[in-house]
Amino acid sequence: MNNNLEDSTVIIVILATLIIVFSLIFSMRPMQLNNQPSIEWRDSQNTTNRVVEL
């Protein structure tokens, strides 16, 4: 029972496996429904500029 696979068959199987893995990874990602930035900056109460001397 020495059945060798052809090179093209092995390459096709590897590519199909990669496509399946990447499709599963990207299908399980959480969808980003909002386009708002992830960091919400707080408005500063004091708008004066201070110079710090060293």
MARVOLO-85231 format. One record per residue: residue in three letters; x negated, y negated, z negated of N, C-alpha, C in turn. Coordinates in nm, 3 decimals, padded with zeros to 5 digits, always signed. Example, Ala and Ser with C-alpha at 12.3 -4.5 7.8 and 13.67 -1.06 7.14 Angstrom:
REM residues 2
@res = ALA n_east = -01.319 n_north = +00.569 n_up = -00.780 ca_east = -01.230 ca_north = +00.450 ca_up = -00.780 c_east = -01.320 c_north = +00.330 c_up = -00.780 $
@res = SER n_east = -01.285 n_north = +00.225 n_up = -00.708 ca_east = -01.367 ca_north = +00.106 ca_up = -00.714 c_east = -01.290 c_north = -00.003 c_up = -00.787 $
***
This chain:
REM residues 54
@res = MET n_east = -00.083 n_north = +00.118 n_up = +00.000 ca_east = +00.000 ca_north = +00.000 ca_up = +00.000 c_east = -00.088 c_north = -00.125 c_up = +00.000 $
@res = ASN n_east = -00.153 n_north = -00.147 n_up = +00.109 ca_east = -00.240 ca_north = -00.262 ca_up = +00.121 c_east = -00.181 c_north = -00.357 c_up = +00.225 $
@res = ASN n_east = -00.072 n_north = -00.425 n_up = +00.184 ca_east = -00.006 ca_north = -00.519 ca_up = +00.274 c_east = -00.061 c_north = -00.658 c_up = +00.248 $
@res = ASN n_east = -00.133 n_north = -00.712 n_up = +00.344 ca_east = -00.188 ca_north = -00.846 ca_up = +00.331 c_east = -00.092 c_north = -00.946 c_up = +00.394 $
@res = LEU n_east = -00.076 n_north = -01.059 n_up = +00.329 ca_east = +00.009 ca_north = -01.165 ca_up = +00.383 c_east = -00.074 c_north = -01.252 c_up = +00.476 $
@res = GLU n_east = -00.007 n_north = -01.305 n_up = +00.576 ca_east = -00.076 ca_north = -01.395 ca_up = +00.668 c_east = -00.100 c_north = -01.529 c_up = +00.598 $
@res = ASP n_east = -00.198 n_north = -01.603 n_up = +00.647 ca_east = -00.230 ca_north = -01.733 ca_up = +00.589 c_east = -00.113 c_north = -01.830 c_up = +00.602 $
@res = SER n_east = -00.045 n_north = -01.827 n_up = +00.715 ca_east = +00.067 ca_north = -01.920 ca_up = +00.735 c_east = +00.181 c_north = -01.891 c_up = +00.637 $
@res = THR n_east = +00.202 n_north = -01.766 n_up = +00.604 ca_east = +00.306 ca_north = -01.729 ca_up = +00.508 c_east = +00.272 c_north = -01.781 c_up = +00.369 $
@res = VAL n_east = +00.147 n_north = -01.769 n_up = +00.330 ca_east = +00.104 ca_north = -01.817 ca_up = +00.198 c_east = +00.118 c_north = -01.968 c_up = +00.191 $
@res = ILE n_east = +00.077 n_north = -02.039 n_up = +00.296 ca_east = +00.087 ca_north = -02.186 ca_up = +00.299 c_east = +00.232 c_north = -02.230 c_up = +00.292 $
@res = ILE n_east = +00.320 n_north = -02.162 n_up = +00.361 ca_east = +00.463 ca_north = -02.197 ca_up = +00.360 c_east = +00.521 c_north = -02.174 c_up = +00.220 $
@res = VAL n_east = +00.483 n_north = -02.067 n_up = +00.154 ca_east = +00.532 ca_north = -02.038 ca_up = +00.019 c_east = +00.481 c_north = -02.144 c_up = -00.079 $
@res = ILE n_east = +00.356 n_north = -02.184 n_up = -00.068 ca_east = +00.301 ca_north = -02.286 ca_up = -00.157 c_east = +00.371 c_north = -02.419 c_up = -00.135 $
@res = LEU n_east = +00.391 n_north = -02.460 n_up = -00.010 ca_east = +00.460 ca_north = -02.586 ca_up = +00.019 c_east = +00.605 c_north = -02.584 c_up = -00.030 $
@res = ALA n_east = +00.672 n_north = -02.471 n_up = -00.012 ca_east = +00.811 ca_north = -02.460 ca_up = -00.058 c_east = +00.816 c_north = -02.470 c_up = -00.211 $
@res = THR n_east = +00.720 n_north = -02.409 n_up = -00.279 ca_east = +00.715 ca_north = -02.418 ca_up = -00.425 c_east = +00.692 c_north = -02.562 c_up = -00.471 $
@res = LEU n_east = +00.601 n_north = -02.633 n_up = -00.405 ca_east = +00.576 ca_north = -02.773 ca_up = -00.440 c_east = +00.699 c_north = -02.859 c_up = -00.416 $
@res = ILE n_east = +00.770 n_north = -02.837 n_up = -00.307 ca_east = +00.891 ca_north = -02.914 ca_up = -00.279 c_east = +00.997 c_north = -02.888 c_up = -00.385 $
@res = ILE n_east = +01.012 n_north = -02.764 n_up = -00.425 ca_east = +01.111 ca_north = -02.730 ca_up = -00.528 c_east = +01.075 c_north = -02.794 c_up = -00.661 $
@res = VAL n_east = +00.946 n_north = -02.788 n_up = -00.698 ca_east = +00.903 ca_north = -02.845 ca_up = -00.826 c_east = +00.925 c_north = -02.996 c_up = -00.828 $
@res = PHE n_east = +00.883 n_north = -03.066 n_up = -00.721 ca_east = +00.900 ca_north = -03.211 ca_up = -00.719 c_east = +01.047 c_north = -03.251 c_up = -00.711 $
@res = SER n_east = +01.129 n_north = -03.174 n_up = -00.642 ca_east = +01.271 ca_north = -03.208 ca_up = -00.638 c_east = +01.336 c_north = -03.189 c_up = -00.775 $
@res = LEU n_east = +01.293 n_north = -03.088 n_up = -00.850 ca_east = +01.345 ca_north = -03.070 ca_up = -00.986 c_east = +01.298 c_north = -03.183 c_up = -01.078 $
@res = ILE n_east = +01.173 n_north = -03.224 n_up = -01.064 ca_east = +01.121 ca_north = -03.331 ca_up = -01.149 c_east = +01.197 c_north = -03.460 c_up = -01.123 $
@res = PHE n_east = +01.216 n_north = -03.497 n_up = -00.997 ca_east = +01.282 ca_north = -03.624 ca_up = -00.967 c_east = +01.433 c_north = -03.619 c_up = -00.985 $
@res = SER n_east = +01.492 n_north = -03.502 n_up = -00.985 ca_east = +01.635 ca_north = -03.494 ca_up = -01.009 c_east = +01.667 c_north = -03.502 c_up = -01.158 $
@res = MET n_east = +01.572 n_north = -03.466 n_up = -01.244 ca_east = +01.593 ca_north = -03.470 ca_up = -01.388 c_east = +01.556 c_north = -03.605 c_up = -01.450 $
@res = ARG n_east = +01.497 n_north = -03.695 n_up = -01.373 ca_east = +01.460 ca_north = -03.827 ca_up = -01.425 c_east = +01.585 c_north = -03.905 c_up = -01.461 $
@res = PRO n_east = +01.581 n_north = -03.983 n_up = -01.568 ca_east = +01.696 ca_north = -04.068 ca_up = -01.599 c_east = +01.708 c_north = -04.180 c_up = -01.496 $
@res = MET n_east = +01.829 n_north = -04.205 n_up = -01.455 ca_east = +01.854 ca_north = -04.309 ca_up = -01.356 c_east = +01.848 c_north = -04.445 c_up = -01.423 $
@res = GLN n_east = +01.788 n_north = -04.542 n_up = -01.357 ca_east = +01.783 ca_north = -04.679 ca_up = -01.408 c_east = +01.892 c_north = -04.759 c_up = -01.340 $
@res = LEU n_east = +02.002 n_north = -04.774 n_up = -01.412 ca_east = +02.118 ca_north = -04.842 ca_up = -01.354 c_east = +02.106 c_north = -04.993 c_up = -01.360 $
@res = ASN n_east = +02.038 n_north = -05.043 n_up = -01.461 ca_east = +02.024 ca_north = -05.188 ca_up = -01.472 c_east = +01.887 c_north = -05.231 c_up = -01.421 $
@res = ASN n_east = +01.882 n_north = -05.347 n_up = -01.363 ca_east = +01.757 ca_north = -05.398 ca_up = -01.308 c_east = +01.699 c_north = -05.506 c_up = -01.397 $
@res = GLN n_east = +01.734 n_north = -05.506 n_up = -01.524 ca_east = +01.683 ca_north = -05.604 ca_up = -01.616 c_east = +01.545 c_north = -05.560 c_up = -01.662 $
@res = PRO n_east = +01.462 n_north = -05.655 n_up = -01.698 ca_east = +01.329 ca_north = -05.617 ca_up = -01.746 c_east = +01.337 c_north = -05.541 c_up = -01.878 $
@res = SER n_east = +01.243 n_north = -05.454 n_up = -01.899 ca_east = +01.247 ca_north = -05.372 ca_up = -02.021 c_east = +01.207 c_north = -05.453 c_up = -02.144 $
@res = ILE n_east = +01.131 n_north = -05.561 n_up = -02.125 ca_east = +01.091 ca_north = -05.646 ca_up = -02.238 c_east = +01.179 c_north = -05.769 c_up = -02.239 $
@res = GLU n_east = +01.245 n_north = -05.792 n_up = -02.349 ca_east = +01.329 ca_north = -05.910 ca_up = -02.359 c_east = +01.256 c_north = -06.014 c_up = -02.442 $
@res = TRP n_east = +01.220 n_north = -06.125 n_up = -02.378 ca_east = +01.147 ca_north = -06.230 ca_up = -02.445 c_east = +01.242 c_north = -06.316 c_up = -02.526 $
@res = ARG n_east = +01.199 n_north = -06.351 n_up = -02.643 ca_east = +01.278 ca_north = -06.435 ca_up = -02.730 c_east = +01.237 c_north = -06.581 c_up = -02.706 $
@res = ASP n_east = +01.335 n_north = -06.668 n_up = -02.696 ca_east = +01.305 ca_north = -06.809 ca_up = -02.680 c_east = +01.242 c_north = -06.861 c_up = -02.808 $
@res = SER n_east = +01.133 n_north = -06.935 n_up = -02.793 ca_east = +01.068 ca_north = -06.987 ca_up = -02.913 c_east = +01.141 c_north = -07.112 c_up = -02.960 $
@res = GLN n_east = +01.156 n_north = -07.122 n_up = -03.091 ca_east = +01.225 ca_north = -07.236 ca_up = -03.149 c_east = +01.139 c_north = -07.361 c_up = -03.146 $
@res = ASN n_east = +01.009 n_north = -07.342 n_up = -03.157 ca_east = +00.917 ca_north = -07.453 ca_up = -03.160 c_east = +00.848 c_north = -07.461 c_up = -03.023 $
@res = THR n_east = +00.876 n_north = -07.565 n_up = -02.947 ca_east = +00.823 ca_north = -07.573 ca_up = -02.812 c_east = +00.702 c_north = -07.664 c_up = -02.802 $
@res = THR n_east = +00.652 n_north = -07.714 n_up = -02.914 ca_east = +00.534 ca_north = -07.802 ca_up = -02.909 c_east = +00.409 c_north = -07.717 c_up = -02.892 $
@res = ASN n_east = +00.315 n_north = -07.772 n_up = -02.821 ca_east = +00.187 ca_north = -07.703 ca_up = -02.800 c_east = +00.089 c_north = -07.745 c_up = -02.906 $
@res = ARG n_east = +00.028 n_north = -07.650 n_up = -02.969 ca_east = -00.070 ca_north = -07.677 ca_up = -03.073 c_east = -00.208 c_north = -07.637 c_up = -03.023 $
@res = VAL n_east = -00.306 n_north = -07.716 n_up = -03.060 ca_east = -00.445 ca_north = -07.684 ca_up = -03.026 c_east = -00.510 c_north = -07.631 c_up = -03.152 $
@res = VAL n_east = -00.569 n_north = -07.515 n_up = -03.139 ca_east = -00.636 ca_north = -07.454 ca_up = -03.252 c_east = -00.784 c_north = -07.477 c_up = -03.237 $
@res = GLU n_east = -00.845 n_north = -07.542 n_up = -03.333 ca_east = -00.987 ca_north = -07.569 ca_up = -03.329 c_east = -01.061 c_north = -07.465 c_up = -03.410 $
@res = LEU n_east = -01.167 n_north = -07.418 n_up = -03.354 ca_east = -01.247 ca_north = -07.317 ca_up = -03.423 c_east = -01.365 c_north = -07.379 c_up = -03.493 $
***
